[in-house]
Amino acid sequence: MVLLSSIVNGCTIVAGALLGALLKKGLPERITQGVMQGMALCVLAIGIQGIFDGENFLITILSIALGGALGYWIDLDRHLNRFGDWVQKKLGKGESGSTFGEGFVTATLMVCIGAMAITGALDSGIRGDDTTIFAKSMLDFVTCLVLASSMGIGVALAGPACFLYQGAIALGGSAVAAFLTDSMVCEMSCVGSLLIIAIALNMLGLTKIKVVNLIPACFLPLIFCLFM
């Protein structure tokens, strides 16, 4: 079953988020704050590690510049936060819209951006090998548990988002694989890792970067790698 690993990954994200949300209610604020800061450092380390996947940093610079301009022009952050607020009103009773939306956005970027999500879904769709996605599922469970313990139940929405993202790649695996090169995957991972670093800095309260507006940058290496 092509979508089996994506279904498992989505379910582990939701399970981790639900458990983390339950822990949040029973933990003092100083502990949840400390957990969030510690998680931010882990996220920062993941981002720093990932930027070394890139082989041509000029592609990263161009992708961030042009992708950021496009994202800020469309104002993706405002639209996504409005969606998060709408979902919060429907499902997130008693939780602030900003925290709900932030949890959704942060977790979605964490579980969807990176080489494991892309290559794992391709392996599942083309070769029927679910090993990478199953390993990623374990990492995502822990990540979303900790995120939800500080950001709340909005993190759970990353589960359906991850399923749709990876499932689409797996279903179109043969067609996508014919187009994607190793260089494209590496450069996408590098750009995505910079966004993960931005998330970490926001979590630490050092910056207020609208990371969502930079998301288009993650896909521009697909174009630039054809010419550079």
Buried (B, 14 or more C-beta within 10 A) or exposed (E): EBBBBBBBBBBBBBBBBBBBBBBBEEBEEEBBEEBBEEBBEEBBEBBBEBBEBBEBEEBBEBBBEBBBBBBBEEEBBEEBBEBBBEBBEEEBEEBEBEBBBBBBBBBBBBBBBBBBBBBBBBBBBBEEBBEBBBEBBEBBBBBBBBBBBBBBBBBBBBBEBBBEBBBBBBBBBEEBBEEBEEBBBBBBBBBBBBBBBBBBBBBBEEBEBBBBBBBBBBBBBBBBBEEE
